[in-house]
Amino acid sequence: MEFDFWSFTLENFKAAGSIGGYVSISIIGFALISLIAKKRYNRETRHIGPKWTHPIIGSLLGAIPGCGATIVVSSLYKNRKISFGGLFATFISTLGEGSFVLLGASGEAPDVEANFYAYLTITVVGFIAGIVFGYICDIFGYSADFKNNQQNIEKNENTQTQKYTFARIFIEKLGFYSIIIMSIFLAPTSILALWGSEIASISSITDWVTLSLTVTCIIFYCVSRFIHQHLDLCGGDDFKSTTLHAIIDVAMVVTYVFIGLFVANYIIDVLVGEKTFISWMKSSSYYLILIAALIGVMPGCGGLIVVAVTYMGNPEIFPMAALISAAIASSGDGIFPLIADNRKDGLIVSAGGLIVALIVGYIALFLGFN
């Protein structure tokens, strides 16, 4: 049968948009909850409890879906309100935006119960690993020096400008509201998908909306990431800034979900073939754990999302140990402010996370998580 590239691409656009419908609900919801919690925290609390509790607190915060916890803890670490062990525990236990992918539902992930089980398993393993290795870090008494890095940050902030370009208009207006409107439309279908149902009367419209959501998110992500530096657009603590940051996260997740689906499906269906691919994955679990960890350690949530999407599409043959390895290696979006504040500690967290990911991943494989 001749390969139809156009139909193949459209199907992956729709699949990514289906996952994006649920992802948008989750990310925006958690962002607004985090905003309320953050304002409450700033008013009532000035410090986190005794140092011996920091790895536990950090691991608990990291277990919260999304990247918000790693960003908050990076700020706490910068202000010396949490130990390095607490910081490291947060990055070890976080699933970042990959959590929303595992909690989502689409034609690419029909077994919602199995994906939820995978999410819980990875969260528990990451939580325990975060505590253990967080305490190991604090036993060695590592601490940081932010002086030189803070001077660089202030210098960079002084050079930033607020130019109201077309890219900014697209991010704040056209793209922003388009993604919100499509997410609201897809919300009922996304919720019903958790029980394997759909709204049959609007299924054709839903297909077009999911496709449009993916395309809009890709354009939005590319504009915010490569054309306009968006950090100054969503740095506030008000409702609009929080929602805008959430939409940027939604666009990033949907973009990487599409890339993951497209690449994985193209390799499996076209280049390798399903039978050969299944045979390769069954015979190369040790290599898959290494590859998954290396992909997961890439800055941001993109690497983990790609691995999670591959797992969702092939749950019977893709070892959960590899997904665990990628999840532990992933640092989420919180690695960016950490590197900006202290490059040395950011690199240590990433390198240490990779080592821990390999250790835990191979232990998980030995214990039968395959």
C-alpha positions as CSV (number, residue, x, y, z in Angstrom):
1,M,0.0,0.0,0.0
2,E,1.3,3.4,-1.0
3,F,2.1,5.7,2.0
4,D,-0.2,8.8,2.1
5,F,2.0,11.4,3.8
6,W,-0.8,14.1,3.9
7,S,-3.4,11.8,5.6
8,F,-0.7,10.5,8.0
9,T,0.1,14.1,9.0
10,L,-3.6,15.1,9.5
11,E,-4.2,12.1,11.7
12,N,-1.3,13.0,13.9
13,F,-2.5,16.6,14.1
14,K,-5.9,15.4,15.2
15,A,-4.4,13.0,17.8
16,A,-2.2,15.7,19.3
17,G,-5.2,18.0,19.4
18,S,-7.3,15.4,21.2
19,I,-4.7,15.1,23.9
20,G,-4.4,18.9,23.9
21,G,-8.1,19.3,24.8
22,Y,-7.5,17.6,28.1
23,V,-4.1,19.0,28.6
24,S,-5.4,22.6,28.4
25,I,-8.0,22.0,31.1
26,S,-5.4,20.5,33.4
27,I,-2.7,23.0,32.9
28,I,-4.9,26.1,33.1
29,G,-6.7,24.6,36.1
30,F,-3.5,23.8,38.0
31,A,-2.0,27.2,37.1
32,L,-4.9,29.1,38.6
33,I,-4.9,26.8,41.7
34,S,-1.2,27.4,42.1
35,L,-1.7,31.2,41.8
36,I,-4.2,31.1,44.7
37,A,-1.9,28.9,46.7
38,K,1.1,31.1,45.9
39,K,-0.6,34.3,47.1
40,R,-1.7,32.6,50.2
41,Y,1.8,31.3,50.8
42,N,3.4,34.7,50.3
43,R,1.1,36.3,52.8
44,E,1.2,33.8,55.6
45,T,4.6,32.0,55.4
46,R,8.1,33.3,55.3
47,H,10.1,30.1,55.5
48,I,9.8,26.3,55.0
49,G,10.1,24.1,58.1
50,P,13.3,22.5,59.5
51,K,16.0,21.6,57.0
52,W,15.6,17.9,57.7
53,T,12.1,18.1,56.1
54,H,13.2,19.8,52.9
55,P,13.7,16.6,50.8
56,I,10.2,15.4,51.8
57,I,8.6,18.8,51.1
58,G,10.5,19.1,47.8
59,S,9.5,15.6,46.7
60,L,5.9,16.3,47.6
61,L,5.8,19.5,45.6
62,G,7.5,17.8,42.6
63,A,4.7,15.2,42.6
64,I,2.2,17.9,41.8
65,P,1.3,17.7,38.1
66,G,2.9,20.4,35.9
67,C,6.1,22.4,36.1
68,G,4.8,25.0,38.6
69,A,6.4,23.3,41.6
70,T,9.9,23.2,40.1
71,I,9.7,26.9,39.2
72,V,8.5,27.8,42.7
73,V,11.1,25.7,44.4
74,S,13.9,27.2,42.2
75,S,12.8,30.6,43.5
76,L,12.8,29.3,47.1
77,Y,16.3,27.9,46.6
78,K,17.5,31.2,45.2
79,N,16.3,32.9,48.4
80,R,17.8,30.2,50.6
81,K,14.4,29.0,51.9
82,I,15.0,25.4,50.9
83,S,18.1,23.2,50.8
84,F,19.8,21.8,47.8
85,G,18.5,18.4,48.8
86,G,14.9,19.8,48.7
87,L,15.6,21.3,45.3
88,F,17.0,18.1,43.9
89,A,14.1,16.1,45.3
90,T,11.7,18.3,43.5
91,F,13.4,17.9,40.2
92,I,13.7,14.1,40.7
93,S,10.0,13.6,41.5
94,T,8.5,16.0,39.0
95,L,6.8,14.7,35.8
96,G,6.3,18.2,34.5
97,E,3.8,18.7,31.7
98,G,4.3,15.0,30.9
99,S,1.9,14.3,33.8
100,F,-0.9,15.9,31.8
101,V,-0.1,13.7,28.8
102,L,-0.3,10.5,30.8
103,L,-3.6,11.7,32.4
104,G,-5.1,12.6,29.0
105,A,-7.0,10.4,26.6
106,S,-7.2,10.1,22.8
107,G,-7.2,7.5,20.1
108,E,-3.5,7.1,20.6
109,A,-4.1,6.2,24.2
110,P,-7.3,4.2,24.4
111,D,-6.5,2.5,27.7
112,V,-7.0,5.4,30.1
113,E,-6.9,3.1,33.2
114,A,-3.5,1.7,32.2
115,N,-2.1,5.2,31.6
116,F,-3.4,6.4,35.0
117,Y,-1.8,3.4,36.6
118,A,1.5,4.3,34.9
119,Y,1.1,7.9,36.1
120,L,0.6,6.7,39.7
121,T,3.5,4.3,39.6
122,I,5.9,6.8,38.2
123,T,4.8,9.4,40.7
124,V,5.3,7.1,43.7
125,V,8.7,5.9,42.4
126,G,9.8,9.5,41.7
127,F,8.5,10.6,45.1
128,I,10.5,7.9,47.0
129,A,13.6,8.5,44.8
130,G,13.4,12.2,45.4
131,I,13.4,11.8,49.2
132,V,16.2,9.3,49.2
133,F,18.6,11.2,46.9
134,G,17.5,14.5,48.4
135,Y,18.7,13.4,51.8
136,I,21.9,12.1,50.3
137,C,22.6,15.6,48.8
138,D,21.9,17.3,52.2
139,I,24.1,14.9,54.0
140,F,27.0,16.1,51.9
141,G,26.0,19.7,52.8
142,Y,26.1,21.2,49.3
143,S,25.3,24.9,49.1
144,A,25.3,27.6,46.3
145,D,26.6,31.0,45.6
146,F,24.3,33.3,43.7
147,K,26.2,36.6,43.7
148,N,27.8,36.5,40.2
149,N,24.7,35.0,38.6
150,Q,22.4,37.7,40.2
151,Q,24.5,40.4,38.7
152,N,24.1,38.9,35.3
153,I,20.4,38.6,35.8
154,E,20.1,42.3,36.7
155,K,22.2,43.3,33.7
156,N,19.9,41.2,31.4
157,E,16.8,42.6,32.9
158,N,18.0,46.2,32.3
159,T,18.5,45.5,28.6
160,Q,15.0,44.1,28.0
161,T,12.5,46.2,26.1
162,Q,8.7,46.1,25.8
163,K,8.1,46.4,22.1
164,Y,4.5,45.8,21.1
165,T,5.2,43.9,17.9
166,F,2.8,41.8,15.8
167,A,4.3,38.7,17.6
168,R,3.3,40.2,20.9
169,I,-0.2,40.9,19.6
170,F,-0.5,37.3,18.4
171,I,0.6,35.9,21.8
172,E,-1.5,38.2,23.9
173,K,-4.6,38.4,21.7
174,L,-5.2,36.3,18.6
175,G,-3.4,33.1,19.6
176,F,-4.2,33.4,23.3
177,Y,-8.0,33.7,22.8
178,S,-8.1,31.2,19.9
179,I,-6.5,28.4,22.1
180,I,-8.8,29.3,25.0
181,I,-11.9,29.1,22.8
182,M,-10.9,25.8,21.2
183,S,-10.0,24.4,24.6
184,I,-13.5,25.3,26.0
185,F,-15.2,23.7,23.0
186,L,-13.1,20.5,23.4
187,A,-13.6,20.3,27.2
188,P,-16.8,18.2,27.2
189,T,-15.4,15.8,24.6
190,S,-12.1,15.5,26.5
191,I,-13.9,14.7,29.8
192,L,-16.1,12.1,28.1
193,A,-13.0,10.5,26.5
194,L,-11.9,9.5,30.0
195,W,-14.8,7.1,30.0
196,G,-14.3,6.1,26.4
197,S,-17.3,8.2,25.2
198,E,-17.8,11.0,22.7
199,I,-20.4,13.4,21.4
200,A,-21.2,11.7,18.1
201,S,-23.4,14.6,16.8
202,I,-20.4,17.0,16.6
203,S,-17.6,14.4,15.9
204,S,-16.8,15.9,12.5
205,I,-16.6,19.4,14.0
206,T,-14.4,18.1,16.8
207,D,-12.0,16.6,14.3
208,W,-11.5,20.0,12.7
209,V,-11.1,21.8,16.1
210,T,-8.5,19.3,17.3
211,L,-6.6,19.8,14.1
212,S,-6.9,23.6,14.4
213,L,-5.8,23.5,18.0
214,T,-2.6,21.6,17.1
215,V,-1.7,24.0,14.3
216,T,-2.4,27.0,16.4
217,C,-0.4,25.7,19.3
218,I,2.6,24.9,17.1
219,I,2.5,28.5,15.6
220,F,2.0,30.0,19.1
221,Y,4.9,28.0,20.5
222,C,7.2,28.9,17.7
223,V,6.3,32.6,17.9
224,S,6.7,32.7,21.7
225,R,9.9,30.6,21.7
226,F,11.8,31.8,18.7
227,I,10.5,35.2,17.5
228,H,9.4,36.9,20.7
229,Q,11.0,36.3,24.2
230,H,7.8,35.7,26.2
231,L,9.1,35.7,29.7
232,D,8.4,39.4,30.2
233,L,4.8,38.8,29.1
234,C,3.8,36.5,31.9
235,G,6.1,37.3,34.8
236,G,3.3,38.8,36.9
237,D,1.1,37.2,39.6
238,D,-2.2,38.3,38.2
239,F,-4.9,36.3,36.5
240,K,-4.0,37.3,33.0
241,S,-0.3,36.7,33.4
242,T,-0.9,33.3,35.0
243,T,-3.4,32.3,32.2
244,L,-1.0,33.5,29.5
245,H,1.8,31.4,31.0
246,A,-0.5,28.4,31.1
247,I,-1.4,28.9,27.5
248,I,2.3,29.0,26.6
249,D,2.7,25.7,28.4
250,V,-0.3,24.2,26.6
251,A,1.2,25.2,23.2
252,M,4.5,23.7,24.2
253,V,3.0,20.4,25.3
254,V,0.8,20.0,22.2
255,T,3.7,20.9,19.9
256,Y,5.9,18.2,21.5
257,V,3.0,15.7,21.6
258,F,2.6,16.2,17.8
259,I,6.3,15.8,17.2
260,G,6.4,12.7,19.4
261,L,3.4,11.1,17.7
262,F,4.7,12.0,14.2
263,V,8.2,10.7,14.7
264,A,7.2,7.6,16.7
265,N,4.4,6.6,14.3
266,Y,6.5,7.3,11.2
267,I,9.4,5.2,12.5
268,I,7.0,2.4,13.6
269,D,4.7,2.3,10.6
270,V,6.9,3.4,7.8
271,L,10.6,3.1,8.3
272,V,10.8,0.0,10.5
273,G,7.5,-1.7,10.4
274,E,5.4,-2.7,13.4
275,K,6.6,-6.3,13.7
276,T,10.3,-5.3,13.5
277,F,9.7,-2.5,15.9
278,I,8.0,-4.8,18.5
279,S,10.8,-7.3,18.2
280,W,13.5,-4.6,18.6
281,M,11.8,-3.1,21.7
282,K,11.4,-6.5,23.4
283,S,15.0,-7.4,22.9
284,S,16.6,-4.0,23.8
285,S,15.1,-2.9,27.1
286,Y,18.5,-2.0,28.6
287,Y,19.2,0.3,25.7
288,L,15.8,1.8,25.8
289,I,16.3,2.9,29.4
290,L,19.5,4.7,28.5
291,I,17.9,6.3,25.4
292,A,14.8,7.4,27.4
293,A,17.0,8.9,30.1
294,L,19.1,10.9,27.6
295,I,15.9,12.1,25.9
296,G,14.3,13.0,29.2
297,V,17.3,15.0,30.5
298,M,16.8,17.6,27.7
299,P,15.8,21.0,29.2
300,G,12.1,21.5,29.4
301,C,9.3,18.9,29.2
302,G,9.7,18.1,25.5
303,G,11.8,15.0,25.9
304,L,9.6,13.4,28.5
305,I,6.5,14.2,26.5
306,V,8.0,12.4,23.5
307,V,8.8,9.3,25.6
308,A,5.4,9.4,27.3
309,V,3.6,9.5,23.9
310,T,5.7,6.6,22.7
311,Y,4.7,4.6,25.8
312,M,1.0,5.5,25.4
313,G,1.0,4.2,21.9
314,N,2.9,1.0,22.7
315,P,2.1,0.2,26.4
316,E,2.5,-3.6,25.9
317,I,6.0,-3.5,24.5
318,F,7.5,-0.2,25.7
319,P,9.0,-1.0,29.2
320,M,7.6,1.2,32.0
321,A,11.1,1.2,33.4
322,A,12.2,3.3,30.5
323,L,9.3,5.8,31.1
324,I,10.3,5.9,34.8
325,S,13.9,6.7,33.7
326,A,12.8,9.5,31.4
327,A,10.5,11.0,34.1
328,I,13.3,11.1,36.8
329,A,15.8,12.6,34.3
330,S,13.3,15.3,33.3
331,S,13.7,18.6,35.0
332,G,10.6,20.3,33.5
333,D,10.5,24.0,32.8
334,G,11.9,24.8,36.3
335,I,15.4,24.1,35.0
336,F,15.3,27.4,33.0
337,P,15.0,29.8,35.9
338,L,17.4,27.7,37.9
339,I,20.1,27.9,35.2
340,A,19.4,31.6,34.9
341,D,20.0,32.1,38.6
342,N,22.8,29.7,39.0
343,R,24.2,27.8,36.0
344,K,26.4,25.6,38.0
345,D,23.6,24.2,40.2
346,G,21.4,23.8,37.1
347,L,24.0,21.6,35.4
348,I,24.5,19.7,38.6
349,V,20.7,19.0,39.0
350,S,20.5,17.9,35.3
351,A,23.6,15.6,35.5
352,G,22.6,14.2,38.9
353,G,19.1,13.6,37.6
354,L,20.5,11.6,34.7
355,I,22.6,9.4,37.0
356,V,19.6,8.8,39.4
357,A,17.4,8.1,36.4
358,L,19.7,5.3,35.1
359,I,20.1,3.8,38.6
360,V,16.3,3.8,39.3
361,G,15.4,2.8,35.8
362,Y,17.6,-0.3,35.8
363,I,16.4,-1.2,39.3
364,A,12.8,-0.8,38.1
365,L,13.6,-3.1,35.2
366,F,15.1,-5.7,37.5
367,L,12.0,-5.5,39.7
368,G,9.8,-6.3,36.8
369,F,8.5,-2.9,35.6
370,N,8.6,-3.9,31.9
